[in-house]
């Protein structure tokens, strides 16, 4: 909370833990419940919040509605080359 002239102003933005974000994304992928329904179910603020989490943390391509392959990390590529 911020203090302004002796009064506290409630912060409107919420901070969500990584585990919570991943749980919401997993529920979206496994149940195909709508983004808006997830937002309502968990009281998530912001109309695009769930969509951004899906874009960032999901293997699911929401534009094509199909799974996209995960890219290999540099460490994975190095391990494969060494074998």
C-alpha positions, 0 to 999 in steps of 0.5 A: 500500500502507498501512503499519501498525506497520512492515508493509505491507498489500496493497490488494485493490482494483484501479484499472483504466484508462479504456481497459481499461474501454472495451475490456471494454465494447466486447468485451461489446457486440460478442461478447455474451460474458457479464459473468462470463466477461469478469470471469474472462478479465481477472481483474477483481475484484468481481462487479458491476464489469463490470456497472457499467462496462457501465451507465456506458460502454455504449450497450447497455441491459442490462435490455432487451438492446437499443441505446439512443440516445446522448443529445446533449451540450450542445455537440452541441445548440448546434452543431445549433442554430447550423447 
